[in-house]
Amino acid sequence: MILKSMIAFLIVVLVLLGALLFYETKIKTYVNPYAQKLQQMQEEKKEEAKEEARAGSGLDEIKAEANALATQYDYDGAIELLKSQPDFGKNEQLKSLANSYQTTKDSCVSYPVDQVTHVFFHSLVVDDAKAFDGDDDSAGYNQVMTTISEFNGIIQQMYDRGYVMVSLNDMCQINDDGTVAKKEIYLPPGKTPFVLSQDDCSYYHYMQDDGFPQKLVLTEDGAVKNSLLQDDGTVSIGDYDVVPLIDTFVQQHPDFSYHGHKGILALTGYEGVMGYRTDEVYKTRDPARVTKYQQAFFDQNPDFDFDKECQDAKAVADAMKAEGWEFASHTWGHIDPLQYSLDQVKQDTERWQNNVAPIVGNTDVLIFAFGADIGDWHPYTHDNEYFDYYKSQGFDIYCNVDGSTKSWVQFGDDFMRQARRNLDGYRMYYNPDLVSDLFDVDSVWDQNRPTPVPEM
């Protein structure tokens, strides 16, 4: 009986072990093929959703870039960007956006380039008390300088009135053979193109301690700002002159700039550019050429590194060009050419090309100092030896000063000439009516400016 019971127990154990083995090898590893397919489909949908999210993010970036171009009136560039996308033909969003740009472009009108106005400033006064302190330079500052508060008011009012910054090269086409032709500027109705320039921007030695910045500098994030020496000896970095103020304004109001273009700096070279002492005299220290201001600079900066100074200046210039700024010659020595012999003018031009062009690049624009010119109102001809020389040196665009008219543009076969309007203390005080198309003088006038402004 016991034996039978043991045999029965063993049989039960063997059956259980067999059942367990069958479960492990057959049932436990069994996967429903339909459930497996469903899981696979779910995983594929997750990946598709991720791809769509990534594509959507890329699409948003493309649309934002296109909108930025269109905001600055480059409708062709915006449309071209959209059409360059691989799925443009089947993407209704992109096609609709491109159509909207085309519609806006079709509504634009061509502005007569011979009616484009050109305004200019000198270095802006940061500290009124220092600039207008009654010393020997105060009268000149009062006449030809503009304060930061006045500049900000002028630019805001011009923006509010629909003005848009354009480049001189938006106005004319320079052909390979040296001939010059008119171009067209298309803007929406109510928008008015204008050219902006700044003279000198050298922060000359004599301006030290008179309430102006020291130089233009490049920040760690690649922005161009000004350095300003404070009374306590510390240096502040910020928007203290035309370049950074315009950069910031365009960031806030991108439609103030046509195709991303900003202003043009007319630079001399005899004390360097943009606050950097880059002229050859700072390297040679030729006693026959060193001025008292330069000697004082050497005395105050015994460790001055000329090569690094040029390197830093070029970095600033390159960053500015990338942001839409351009450069012009203001003559190396800030001269009125007709007051000098042709040989002296040649020497001046060679110095600009040897000392300034390596920093800021070549230019075909000559903005005369003192509002001078190399001829009267008649078109230049090659019988004019000064024009013939400047043209041979690659200058195609020439700018003088005439604040008595809203615009004056002249085209010759191989040049364009434009008059500029000075927006400074003298013009605002004596001829507010001559700038009323741009801004209201009373509302921007700096009450700290001494009056009467000295006559010239």
C-alpha positions as CSV (number, residue, x, y, z in Angstrom):
1,M,0.0,0.0,0.0
2,I,2.8,2.4,0.9
3,L,4.6,1.4,-2.3
4,K,1.5,2.3,-4.3
5,S,1.2,5.6,-2.6
6,M,4.8,6.5,-3.3
7,I,4.4,5.5,-7.0
8,A,1.3,7.6,-7.3
9,F,3.1,10.6,-5.6
10,L,6.0,10.3,-8.1
11,I,3.6,10.2,-11.0
12,V,1.9,13.4,-9.7
13,V,5.3,15.0,-9.4
14,L,6.4,14.0,-12.9
15,V,3.1,15.3,-14.3
16,L,3.6,18.7,-12.5
17,L,7.2,18.9,-13.7
18,G,6.0,18.1,-17.3
19,A,3.3,20.8,-17.0
20,L,5.8,23.3,-15.7
21,L,8.3,22.5,-18.5
22,F,5.5,22.8,-21.1
23,Y,4.5,26.3,-19.7
24,E,8.1,27.5,-19.7
25,T,8.9,26.3,-23.2
26,K,5.5,26.8,-25.0
27,I,3.1,29.0,-23.2
28,K,5.4,31.5,-21.3
29,T,7.4,32.4,-24.4
30,Y,4.3,32.7,-26.6
31,V,3.6,36.3,-27.9
32,N,0.4,37.2,-29.5
33,P,1.4,38.3,-33.1
34,Y,-1.5,40.8,-33.1
35,A,-0.4,42.4,-29.9
36,Q,3.2,42.4,-31.2
37,K,2.1,44.3,-34.3
38,L,0.1,46.8,-32.3
39,Q,3.1,47.5,-30.1
40,Q,5.3,48.0,-33.2
41,M,2.7,50.4,-34.7
42,Q,2.7,52.4,-31.4
43,E,6.5,52.7,-31.4
44,E,6.4,53.8,-35.1
45,K,3.9,56.5,-34.3
46,K,6.0,57.7,-31.4
47,E,9.0,58.1,-33.8
48,E,6.8,59.8,-36.4
49,A,5.6,62.3,-33.8
50,K,9.2,63.0,-32.8
51,E,10.1,63.6,-36.4
52,E,7.1,65.9,-36.9
53,A,8.1,67.8,-33.8
54,R,11.6,68.2,-35.0
55,A,10.4,69.2,-38.5
56,G,7.9,71.6,-37.0
57,S,10.6,73.2,-35.0
58,G,12.8,73.6,-38.1
59,L,9.8,75.0,-40.0
60,D,9.2,77.6,-37.3
61,E,12.8,78.7,-37.6
62,I,12.6,79.0,-41.4
63,K,9.4,81.0,-41.1
64,A,11.0,83.3,-38.5
65,E,14.0,83.8,-40.7
66,A,11.8,84.6,-43.7
67,N,9.7,87.0,-41.7
68,A,12.8,88.8,-40.5
69,L,13.8,89.3,-44.2
70,A,10.4,90.5,-45.2
71,T,10.2,92.9,-42.2
72,Q,13.3,94.6,-43.6
73,Y,11.6,94.7,-47.1
74,D,13.7,91.9,-48.6
75,Y,10.6,90.1,-50.0
76,D,12.6,88.4,-52.8
77,G,15.0,87.0,-50.2
78,A,12.2,85.8,-48.0
79,I,10.4,84.1,-50.9
80,E,13.6,82.5,-52.1
81,L,14.3,81.1,-48.6
82,L,10.9,79.5,-48.5
83,K,11.1,78.0,-52.0
84,S,14.5,76.5,-51.2
85,Q,12.9,74.2,-48.6
86,P,12.6,70.6,-49.9
87,D,8.9,70.3,-49.0
88,F,7.9,73.7,-50.3
89,G,5.7,72.3,-53.0
90,K,3.5,70.3,-50.6
91,N,3.6,72.6,-47.6
92,E,0.6,74.9,-47.6
93,Q,2.0,77.0,-44.8
94,L,5.1,77.9,-46.7
95,K,3.3,78.5,-49.9
96,S,0.7,80.8,-48.2
97,L,3.5,82.7,-46.6
98,A,5.4,83.1,-49.8
99,N,2.2,84.4,-51.5
100,S,1.7,87.0,-48.7
101,Y,5.2,88.3,-49.3
102,Q,4.6,88.5,-53.0
103,T,1.4,90.4,-52.4
104,T,3.2,92.9,-50.2
105,K,6.0,93.3,-52.7
106,D,3.5,94.0,-55.5
107,S,2.0,96.8,-53.4
108,C,5.4,98.5,-53.0
109,V,6.3,101.6,-54.9
110,S,9.6,102.8,-56.3
111,Y,11.0,105.8,-54.5
112,P,12.9,108.3,-56.7
113,V,16.5,107.9,-55.8
114,D,17.3,111.5,-56.7
115,Q,15.0,112.5,-53.8
116,V,16.6,110.4,-51.1
117,T,17.7,112.6,-48.2
118,H,21.0,112.0,-46.4
119,V,21.5,113.1,-42.7
120,F,24.7,113.0,-40.7
121,F,26.0,113.4,-37.1
122,H,29.3,113.8,-35.5
123,S,30.2,112.0,-32.2
124,L,27.4,112.3,-29.8
125,V,27.8,114.2,-26.5
126,V,27.3,111.9,-23.6
127,D,28.0,114.4,-20.7
128,D,26.6,117.8,-21.4
129,A,28.3,119.4,-18.5
130,K,31.8,118.3,-19.7
131,A,31.2,119.2,-23.4
132,F,29.6,122.6,-22.7
133,D,31.9,123.7,-19.9
134,G,33.0,126.9,-21.5
135,D,36.5,125.8,-22.5
136,D,38.0,126.4,-26.0
137,D,36.2,123.4,-27.5
138,S,32.8,124.1,-26.2
139,A,31.7,126.4,-29.0
140,G,32.6,123.9,-31.6
141,Y,30.8,121.1,-29.8
142,N,27.7,123.3,-29.5
143,Q,27.7,124.0,-33.2
144,V,28.4,120.6,-34.8
145,M,27.6,118.0,-32.1
146,T,24.4,116.4,-31.1
147,T,23.6,115.1,-27.6
148,I,22.5,111.5,-27.0
149,S,19.0,112.6,-25.9
150,E,18.6,114.7,-29.0
151,F,19.8,111.9,-31.2
152,N,17.4,109.4,-29.6
153,G,14.5,111.8,-30.1
154,I,15.4,112.5,-33.7
155,I,15.7,108.8,-34.6
156,Q,12.4,107.9,-32.9
157,Q,10.5,110.7,-34.7
158,M,12.0,109.7,-38.0
159,Y,11.0,106.1,-37.4
160,D,7.5,107.3,-36.4
161,R,7.2,109.2,-39.7
162,G,8.1,106.2,-41.8
163,Y,11.8,106.8,-42.6
164,V,13.9,103.7,-43.4
165,M,17.7,103.5,-43.6
166,V,19.2,102.6,-46.9
167,S,22.7,102.3,-48.2
168,L,24.3,104.6,-50.8
169,N,24.7,101.4,-52.8
170,D,21.0,100.9,-52.8
171,M,20.8,104.0,-54.8
172,C,23.3,103.3,-57.6
173,Q,24.9,100.4,-59.4
174,I,28.7,100.5,-60.0
175,N,29.5,98.5,-63.2
176,D,32.7,96.7,-63.9
177,D,33.7,99.4,-66.4
178,G,33.4,102.1,-63.8
179,T,30.1,103.5,-65.1
180,V,27.3,104.3,-62.6
181,A,23.6,103.7,-63.1
182,K,20.5,104.5,-61.0
183,K,18.9,101.7,-59.0
184,E,15.4,101.4,-57.6
185,I,14.3,101.3,-54.0
186,Y,10.9,99.7,-53.5
187,L,9.1,100.3,-50.2
188,P,5.5,100.1,-49.0
189,P,3.5,103.3,-49.4
190,G,4.2,105.7,-46.6
191,K,7.8,104.7,-46.2
192,T,10.6,107.1,-47.0
193,P,14.3,106.0,-47.6
194,F,17.2,108.0,-46.1
195,V,20.9,107.6,-45.8
196,L,22.6,108.0,-42.3
197,S,26.3,108.8,-41.9
198,Q,28.6,109.8,-39.0
199,D,31.7,111.9,-39.5
200,D,35.0,111.1,-37.9
201,C,34.1,108.6,-35.1
202,S,37.8,108.7,-34.2
203,Y,37.5,109.9,-30.7
204,Y,40.3,112.3,-31.2
205,H,42.8,113.0,-28.3
206,Y,41.5,116.5,-27.8
207,M,38.1,115.1,-27.0
208,Q,39.4,113.3,-23.9
209,D,37.7,114.4,-20.7
210,D,35.0,116.4,-22.7
211,G,32.1,114.0,-22.2
212,F,32.6,111.6,-25.2
213,P,33.2,107.8,-25.3
214,Q,36.8,106.4,-25.6
215,K,36.2,104.0,-28.4
216,L,34.0,101.3,-30.0
217,V,34.6,97.9,-28.4
218,L,33.5,94.3,-29.1
219,T,31.8,92.6,-26.2
220,E,32.1,88.9,-25.4
221,D,28.8,88.2,-27.1
222,G,29.9,89.9,-30.3
223,A,28.1,93.2,-29.9
224,V,29.7,96.5,-30.8
225,K,29.4,99.0,-27.9
226,N,31.2,102.0,-26.5
227,S,33.6,102.2,-23.6
228,L,33.1,105.3,-21.5
229,L,35.5,106.4,-18.8
230,Q,33.6,107.4,-15.6
231,D,34.7,110.0,-13.1
232,D,35.7,107.4,-10.6
233,G,38.1,105.8,-13.1
234,T,36.0,102.8,-13.9
235,V,35.0,102.0,-17.5
236,S,31.4,101.6,-18.5
237,I,30.4,99.6,-21.6
238,G,27.1,100.7,-23.3
239,D,25.3,102.6,-26.0
240,Y,27.0,105.9,-26.0
241,D,27.2,106.9,-29.7
242,V,25.6,106.4,-33.1
243,V,26.7,102.9,-33.8
244,P,25.4,101.0,-30.7
245,L,22.4,103.2,-30.4
246,I,21.3,102.4,-34.0
247,D,22.1,98.7,-33.5
248,T,19.8,98.6,-30.4
249,F,17.1,100.6,-32.1
250,V,17.1,98.3,-35.1
251,Q,16.9,95.3,-32.8
252,Q,13.7,96.8,-31.4
253,H,12.5,98.2,-34.7
254,P,13.9,96.0,-37.5
255,D,11.7,97.7,-40.1
256,F,13.8,100.8,-39.7
257,S,16.4,99.1,-41.8
258,Y,16.2,98.3,-45.5
259,H,17.6,94.8,-46.2
260,G,19.6,95.1,-42.9
261,H,21.5,98.1,-44.0
262,K,22.5,100.7,-41.4
263,G,24.8,103.8,-41.6
264,I,28.1,104.7,-43.1
265,L,31.1,105.9,-41.0
266,A,33.3,108.6,-42.7
267,L,36.7,108.0,-41.2
268,T,39.9,110.1,-41.1
269,G,43.1,108.3,-40.1
270,Y,45.6,110.7,-38.7
271,E,44.8,109.7,-35.1
272,G,43.5,106.2,-35.9
273,V,39.9,105.0,-36.3
274,M,37.0,104.4,-33.9
275,G,39.2,105.3,-30.9
276,Y,42.1,102.9,-31.8
277,R,45.5,104.5,-32.5
278,T,46.1,102.7,-35.7
279,D,48.0,105.3,-37.8
280,E,51.5,104.5,-38.7
281,V,52.9,107.4,-36.6
282,Y,51.9,105.4,-33.5
283,K,54.2,102.7,-34.7
284,T,57.1,104.8,-36.0
285,R,56.8,107.5,-33.4
286,D,58.5,109.8,-36.0
287,P,59.5,112.9,-34.0
288,A,58.8,115.0,-37.1
289,R,55.1,114.0,-37.1
290,V,54.2,113.2,-33.5
291,T,51.8,115.9,-32.1
292,K,51.7,117.0,-28.5
293,Y,48.5,115.0,-28.1
294,Q,50.2,111.8,-29.4
295,Q,53.2,112.4,-27.3
296,A,51.0,112.7,-24.2
297,F,49.3,109.4,-25.3
298,F,52.7,107.7,-25.5
299,D,53.7,109.0,-22.1
300,Q,50.4,107.8,-20.5
301,N,50.6,104.4,-22.3
302,P,54.2,103.1,-22.1
303,D,53.1,99.6,-22.9
304,F,51.1,100.5,-26.0
305,D,51.0,97.5,-28.5
306,F,50.5,98.8,-32.0
307,D,49.9,95.4,-33.6
308,K,47.2,94.4,-31.0
309,E,45.6,97.9,-31.4
310,C,45.2,97.3,-35.2
311,Q,44.0,93.7,-34.6
312,D,41.3,94.9,-32.1
313,A,40.2,97.7,-34.4
314,K,39.8,95.3,-37.3
315,A,37.7,93.0,-35.2
316,V,35.3,95.8,-34.4
317,A,35.1,96.9,-38.1
318,D,34.5,93.3,-39.2
319,A,31.7,92.9,-36.6
320,M,30.1,96.2,-37.8
321,K,30.2,95.2,-41.4
322,A,28.5,92.0,-40.5
323,E,25.7,94.0,-38.9
324,G,25.1,96.2,-41.9
325,W,27.5,99.1,-41.4
326,E,29.7,100.6,-44.1
327,F,32.8,102.8,-44.2
328,A,33.9,105.8,-46.3
329,S,37.0,107.9,-46.6
330,H,36.7,111.3,-44.9
331,T,40.3,111.9,-46.2
332,W,43.2,110.8,-44.0
333,G,43.9,114.3,-42.7
334,H,40.4,115.8,-42.6
335,I,41.3,118.1,-45.5
336,D,39.5,120.2,-48.0
337,P,41.1,118.9,-51.2
338,L,40.9,122.1,-53.2
339,Q,43.0,123.8,-50.5
340,Y,45.9,121.5,-51.3
341,S,47.9,120.7,-54.3
342,L,47.1,117.5,-56.2
343,D,50.4,115.9,-55.0
344,Q,49.3,116.6,-51.4
345,V,45.9,115.1,-52.1
346,K,47.6,112.0,-53.5
347,Q,49.8,111.7,-50.4
348,D,46.7,112.1,-48.2
349,T,44.8,109.4,-50.1
350,E,47.8,107.0,-50.0
351,R,47.9,107.4,-46.2
352,W,44.2,106.6,-46.0
353,Q,44.7,103.5,-48.1
354,N,47.8,102.4,-46.2
355,N,46.5,103.0,-42.7
356,V,42.7,102.9,-42.7
357,A,41.7,100.6,-45.5
358,P,43.6,97.6,-43.9
359,I,41.4,98.1,-40.8
360,V,38.0,98.8,-42.3
361,G,38.4,97.5,-45.9
362,N,38.4,99.2,-49.2
363,T,35.6,101.7,-50.1
364,D,34.3,103.5,-53.1
365,V,32.8,106.3,-51.1
366,L,34.4,109.7,-50.4
367,I,32.6,111.9,-47.9
368,F,34.3,115.3,-47.9
369,A,35.5,116.9,-44.7
370,F,34.3,120.4,-43.8
371,G,31.3,119.9,-46.2
372,A,33.8,120.6,-49.0
373,D,33.7,119.4,-52.6
374,I,36.0,119.2,-55.6
375,G,33.7,121.2,-57.9
376,D,30.6,123.4,-58.0
377,W,27.1,122.1,-58.8
378,H,28.0,121.1,-62.3
379,P,28.6,117.4,-62.9
380,Y,32.2,116.3,-62.5
381,T,34.3,115.8,-65.6
382,H,37.7,114.3,-66.1
383,D,39.0,117.7,-66.9
384,N,38.8,118.2,-63.1
385,E,42.2,116.7,-62.1
386,Y,41.0,116.1,-58.5
387,F,38.0,114.0,-59.7
388,D,40.1,112.3,-62.3
389,Y,42.5,111.2,-59.6
390,Y,39.9,110.2,-57.0
391,K,38.1,108.2,-59.7
392,S,41.3,106.4,-60.6
393,Q,41.6,105.4,-56.9
394,G,38.3,103.7,-57.0
395,F,36.0,106.4,-55.6
396,D,32.6,106.3,-57.3
397,I,30.3,108.0,-54.8
398,Y,30.9,111.5,-53.4
399,C,29.1,113.4,-50.6
400,N,29.3,117.1,-49.7
401,V,27.0,119.1,-47.3
402,D,24.0,121.2,-48.1
403,G,21.5,121.6,-45.3
404,S,19.4,124.1,-47.2
405,T,17.6,121.5,-49.2
406,K,15.8,118.2,-48.4
407,S,17.7,116.3,-51.0
408,W,20.3,116.8,-53.8
409,V,21.5,113.8,-55.8
410,Q,23.5,114.0,-59.0
411,F,24.3,111.2,-61.4
412,G,27.1,111.4,-64.0
413,D,28.3,108.7,-66.3
414,D,30.8,107.4,-63.8
415,F,29.8,108.9,-60.4
416,M,27.0,109.6,-58.0
417,R,27.1,112.7,-55.8
418,Q,24.8,113.4,-52.8
419,A,24.4,116.3,-50.4
420,R,24.1,115.7,-46.7
421,R,22.1,117.5,-44.0
422,N,23.8,118.3,-40.7
423,L,21.5,117.5,-37.7
424,D,23.4,119.4,-35.0
425,G,23.2,122.3,-32.6
426,Y,23.8,124.9,-35.3
427,R,21.1,123.6,-37.7
428,M,18.5,123.0,-35.0
429,Y,19.0,126.4,-33.4
430,Y,19.2,128.6,-36.5
431,N,17.1,126.6,-39.1
432,P,14.6,124.4,-37.4
433,D,12.3,124.8,-40.4
434,L,14.9,123.1,-42.6
435,V,14.6,119.8,-40.6
436,S,10.9,119.9,-39.9
437,D,10.3,117.1,-42.5
438,L,12.4,114.9,-40.2
439,F,11.5,115.9,-36.7
440,D,10.2,118.6,-34.4
441,V,13.2,120.5,-33.0
442,D,11.4,121.8,-29.9
443,S,10.5,118.3,-28.7
444,V,14.0,117.0,-29.0
445,W,16.1,120.0,-28.0
446,D,18.4,119.3,-25.1
447,Q,17.7,122.0,-22.5
448,N,21.3,121.6,-21.2
449,R,22.7,123.0,-24.5
450,P,23.9,126.6,-24.0
451,T,22.2,129.3,-26.1
452,P,22.6,131.1,-28.2
453,V,24.5,128.5,-30.2
454,P,27.7,130.4,-31.5
455,E,27.4,131.6,-35.1
456,M,29.9,130.2,-37.6
